[in-house]
Amino acid sequence: MINLVLRLLITMAALKVADLLLPNFNLHGGLRPLIRFSIVLGLMNWLVKPIMVFFSVPLIIVSIGLFYLIINALVIYFTSLVIPNVMTATSAGIFLGSILVSIFHWLLTVLFRVREKD
């Protein structure tokens, strides 16, 4: 349970860093919309992303894994559609934001030694 809460906090921090660093990736509202967005993003990563990866394996192989970055951006975009009025971003902002969120999420996960399965 603590692992789940820690992963949620890491996702929230990663989203906030992307919000602060990128001018065309904006999160609106306060803490509650950020928590909701992080929870839905986690659910989308758990439910939708594996399906998208499964059906796009040939594209991932042909692009030497670069299509995976587009899948990450699509997951953030779909999350913004599920929870409206929380995020406004351009296409480039979503793409760069997904890269920044992924990198920062990975760094914090390594720093706090969060395990994948608990």
TADA-V461788 format. One record per backbone hydrogen bond with DSSP energy under -0.5 kcal/mol. NH is the residue of the N-H (numbers start at 0). CO is the residue of the C=O. Records with the same first field share a line. If there is no record, write none. Layout:
# TADA-V461788
NH->CO ; CO
This chain:
# TADA-V461788
4->0
5->1
6->2
7->3
8->4
9->5
10->6
11->7
12->8
13->9
14->10
15->11
16->12
17->13
18->14
19->15
20->16
21->17
22->20
24->21
25->87
27->85
33->29
34->30
35->31
36->32
37->33
38->34
39->35
40->36
41->37
42->38
43->39
44->40
45->41
46->42
47->43
48->43
50->46
51->47
52->48
53->49
54->50
55->51
56->53
59->55
60->56
61->57
62->58
63->60
64->59
65->62
67->64
68->65
69->65
70->66
71->67
72->68
73->69
74->70
75->71
76->72
77->73
78->74
79->75
80->76
81->77
82->78
83->81
85->82
87->25
89->23
93->89
94->90
95->91
96->92
97->93
98->94
99->95
100->96
101->97
102->98
103->99
104->100
105->101
106->102
107->103
108->104
109->105
110->106
111->107
112->109
113->108
